Protein backbone atom coordinates (compact mmCIF):
# COMPACT_ATOMS: atom_id res chain seq x y z
CA UNK A 1 0.00 0.00 0.00
CA UNK A 2 1.12 3.55 -0.74
CA UNK A 3 0.13 7.01 0.47
CA UNK A 4 0.16 9.86 -2.03
CA UNK A 5 -0.17 13.21 -0.29
CA UNK A 6 -0.91 16.55 -1.87
CA UNK A 7 0.00 19.62 0.14
CA UNK A 8 -2.24 22.67 0.26
CA UNK A 9 -4.54 24.72 2.44
CA UNK A 10 -8.20 23.81 3.01
CA UNK A 11 -11.05 26.04 1.93
CA UNK A 12 -12.42 27.39 -1.32
CA UNK A 13 -10.54 30.68 -0.96
CA UNK A 14 -7.25 28.75 -1.41
CA UNK A 15 -8.35 26.27 -4.07
CA UNK A 16 -6.55 27.95 -6.99
CA UNK A 17 -3.53 29.22 -5.02
CA UNK A 18 -0.09 28.23 -6.27
CA UNK A 19 0.55 26.75 -2.83
CA UNK A 20 -2.34 24.31 -3.48
CA UNK A 21 -0.93 22.63 -6.58
CA UNK A 22 -0.46 19.47 -4.48
CA UNK A 23 -4.21 19.35 -3.72
CA UNK A 24 -4.92 19.94 -7.41
CA UNK A 25 -2.70 17.00 -8.35
CA UNK A 26 -4.45 14.70 -5.87
CA UNK A 27 -7.86 15.69 -7.25
CA UNK A 28 -6.66 14.98 -10.80
CA UNK A 29 -5.31 11.55 -9.77
CA UNK A 30 -8.59 10.74 -7.99
CA UNK A 31 -10.55 11.63 -11.13
CA UNK A 32 -8.19 9.72 -13.45
CA UNK A 33 -8.48 6.48 -11.45
CA UNK A 34 -12.12 6.80 -10.32
CA UNK A 35 -11.38 6.94 -6.60
CA UNK A 36 -14.43 7.12 -4.31
CA UNK A 37 -15.39 10.46 -2.75
CA UNK A 38 -12.99 11.81 -0.12
CA UNK A 39 -13.85 11.32 3.54
CA UNK A 40 -12.45 13.12 6.56
CA UNK A 41 -10.10 10.93 8.56
CA UNK A 42 -7.11 11.87 10.76
CA UNK A 43 -7.58 15.61 9.96
CA UNK A 44 -7.28 14.92 6.24
CA UNK A 45 -9.45 14.33 3.20
CA UNK A 46 -8.74 10.69 2.34
CA UNK A 47 -9.76 8.35 -0.46
CA UNK A 48 -8.62 4.77 -0.91
CA UNK A 49 -8.51 3.02 -4.27
CA UNK A 50 -6.36 1.21 -6.79
CA UNK A 51 -3.79 2.52 -9.22
CA UNK A 52 -2.66 -0.31 -11.43
CA UNK A 53 -2.38 -3.29 -9.09
CA UNK A 54 -1.46 -1.18 -6.04
CA UNK A 55 -3.69 -0.11 -3.16
CA UNK A 56 -3.26 3.63 -2.72
CA UNK A 57 -4.47 6.18 -0.21
CA UNK A 58 -4.82 9.70 -1.55
CA UNK A 59 -4.50 12.33 1.16
CA UNK A 60 -5.09 16.07 1.44
CA UNK A 61 -4.29 17.26 4.98
CA UNK A 62 -6.86 19.84 6.15
CA UNK A 63 -4.78 21.19 9.02
CA UNK A 64 -3.26 23.96 6.86
CA UNK A 65 0.15 23.65 5.29
CA UNK A 66 2.28 24.25 8.40
CA UNK A 67 0.70 21.32 10.27
CA UNK A 68 0.54 18.74 7.45
CA UNK A 69 2.86 16.27 9.18
CA UNK A 70 0.53 15.09 11.92
CA UNK A 71 -2.30 13.77 9.71
CA UNK A 72 0.19 12.16 7.31
CA UNK A 73 2.00 10.46 10.21
CA UNK A 74 -1.29 9.25 11.73
CA UNK A 75 -2.38 7.73 8.40
CA UNK A 76 0.98 6.02 7.89
CA UNK A 77 0.92 4.62 11.43
CA UNK A 78 -2.70 3.44 11.23
CA UNK A 79 -2.17 1.62 7.91
CA UNK A 80 1.38 0.50 8.83
CA UNK A 81 2.81 2.07 5.68
CA UNK A 82 6.59 2.48 5.63
CA UNK A 83 7.92 5.99 4.99
CA UNK A 84 9.48 4.92 1.67
CA UNK A 85 5.93 4.22 0.41
CA UNK A 86 5.00 7.87 1.02
CA UNK A 87 4.91 10.27 -1.95
CA UNK A 88 4.32 13.98 -1.35
CA UNK A 89 3.24 16.31 -4.17
CA UNK A 90 4.06 19.94 -3.41
CA UNK A 91 4.71 23.33 -4.94
CA UNK A 92 8.32 24.35 -5.50
CA UNK A 93 9.42 27.96 -5.93
CA UNK A 94 12.87 26.96 -7.17
CA UNK A 95 11.51 25.26 -10.28
CA UNK A 96 10.14 27.11 -13.26
CA UNK A 97 6.38 26.83 -13.80
CA UNK A 98 5.54 23.42 -15.21
CA UNK A 99 8.88 21.80 -14.33
CA UNK A 100 8.92 18.78 -12.06
CA UNK A 101 11.53 16.85 -10.13
CA UNK A 102 11.41 13.81 -7.90
CA UNK A 103 13.75 12.88 -5.09
CA UNK A 104 13.83 10.80 -1.96
CA UNK A 105 14.82 12.55 1.24
CA UNK A 106 16.50 15.91 1.56
CA UNK A 107 15.67 19.08 3.37
CA UNK A 108 12.48 21.08 3.42
CA UNK A 109 13.95 23.90 1.32
CA UNK A 110 11.91 26.47 3.23
CA UNK A 111 8.62 24.64 2.56
CA UNK A 112 6.65 24.55 5.81
CA UNK A 113 4.50 21.58 4.76
CA UNK A 114 7.61 19.47 4.15
CA UNK A 115 9.17 20.74 7.38
CA UNK A 116 6.09 19.53 9.27
CA UNK A 117 6.21 16.08 7.65
CA UNK A 118 9.97 15.88 8.31
CA UNK A 119 9.39 16.59 12.01
CA UNK A 120 6.80 13.80 12.27
CA UNK A 121 8.23 11.11 9.97
CA UNK A 122 11.82 11.99 9.16
CA UNK A 123 13.07 12.82 5.67
CA UNK A 124 13.17 9.46 3.86
CA UNK A 125 9.97 9.88 1.83
CA UNK A 126 9.54 10.75 -1.85
CA UNK A 127 9.06 14.39 -2.83
CA UNK A 128 7.36 15.17 -6.14
CA UNK A 129 8.26 18.80 -6.71
CA UNK A 130 5.89 20.76 -8.96
CA UNK A 131 7.38 24.02 -10.19
CA UNK A 132 5.41 27.22 -9.70
CA UNK A 133 8.24 29.68 -10.34
CA UNK A 134 9.56 32.42 -8.06
CA UNK A 135 8.26 35.98 -7.77
CA UNK A 136 11.81 37.35 -8.02
CA UNK A 137 12.55 38.44 -4.47
CA UNK A 138 12.18 36.87 -1.04
CA UNK A 139 9.80 39.49 0.37
CA UNK A 140 7.18 38.63 -2.25
CA UNK A 141 7.17 34.84 -1.68
CA UNK A 142 4.30 34.64 0.82
CA UNK A 143 1.94 36.74 -1.29
CA UNK A 144 2.98 34.90 -4.43
CA UNK A 145 2.33 31.35 -3.18
CA UNK A 146 -0.99 32.42 -1.64
CA UNK A 147 -2.16 34.06 -4.85
CA UNK A 148 -4.11 32.27 -7.55
CA UNK A 149 -2.61 30.91 -10.73
CA UNK A 150 -3.20 33.33 -13.60
CA UNK A 151 -5.50 32.41 -16.48
CA UNK A 152 -2.38 32.28 -18.68
CA UNK A 153 -1.13 29.39 -16.47
CA UNK A 154 -4.24 27.29 -17.07
CA UNK A 155 -3.02 25.40 -20.15
CA UNK A 156 0.36 24.28 -18.82
CA UNK A 157 -1.07 23.59 -15.36
CA UNK A 158 -3.86 21.37 -16.70
CA UNK A 159 -1.41 19.52 -18.96
CA UNK A 160 1.08 19.02 -16.14
CA UNK A 161 -1.50 17.71 -13.68
CA UNK A 162 -2.89 15.36 -16.32
CA UNK A 163 0.60 14.00 -17.12
CA UNK A 164 1.36 13.46 -13.42
CA UNK A 165 -1.92 11.59 -12.94
CA UNK A 166 -1.69 9.49 -16.10
CA UNK A 167 1.79 8.21 -15.24
CA UNK A 168 1.45 7.84 -11.46
CA UNK A 169 1.25 4.04 -11.71
CA UNK A 170 4.79 4.05 -13.19
CA UNK A 171 6.00 5.61 -9.96
CA UNK A 172 5.16 2.53 -7.90
CA UNK A 173 6.30 -0.02 -10.46
CA UNK A 174 9.74 1.30 -11.39
CA UNK A 175 12.49 3.78 -10.78
CA UNK A 176 11.07 7.28 -10.06
CA UNK A 177 13.45 8.56 -12.75
CA UNK A 178 11.46 6.54 -15.30
CA UNK A 179 8.24 8.13 -13.99
CA UNK A 180 9.76 11.58 -14.37
CA UNK A 181 10.81 10.82 -17.96
CA UNK A 182 7.34 9.53 -18.84
CA UNK A 183 5.68 12.61 -17.31
CA UNK A 184 8.02 14.92 -19.23
CA UNK A 185 7.34 13.09 -22.50
CA UNK A 186 3.57 13.24 -21.97
CA UNK A 187 3.71 16.88 -20.84
CA UNK A 188 5.68 18.03 -23.87
DACOR-V630396 format. One line per field, one symbol per residue. ss: DSSP state (~ for helix, > for strand, _ for the rest). psi: psi as a letter, one per 40 degrees, with the letter a starting at -180 (. if undefined). burial: b if it has 16 or more other ideal C-beta (glycine too) atoms within 10 Angstrom, else e. A space follows every 50 residues. Layout:
ss=???
psi=???
burial=???
//
This chain:
ss=_>>>>>_____~~~__>~~~~~~~~~~~~~~~______>>>__>>>>>>> >__>>>>>>>>___~~~~~~~~~~~~~~~___~~~>>>>>>>_______> >>>>_______~~~~~~~~~~____>>>>>>______~~~~~~~~__>__ ~~~~~~~~~~~~~~~~_~~~~~~__~~~~~~~~~~~~_
psi=iihhhhiaiiideedeideeddddddddddddefiiiiihhffihhhhah hbehhhhhhhhfeidefdddddddddddefhideehhhhiihdeiiheii ihihaiiefehdddddddddeaefihhhhhheiiediddedddddeiiii deedddddddddddddedddddeahdddddddddddd.
burial=ebbbbbbbbbeeebebbbbbbbbbbbbbbbebbebeebeebbbbbbbbee beeeebbbbbbbbebeebbbbbbbbbeeeebebebbbbbbbbbebebbbb ebeeeeebeebbbbbbbbebbeeebbbbbbbbbbbeeeeeeeebbeeebe eebeeebeebbbbbbbbbbbbbeeebeebbebbeeebe
//
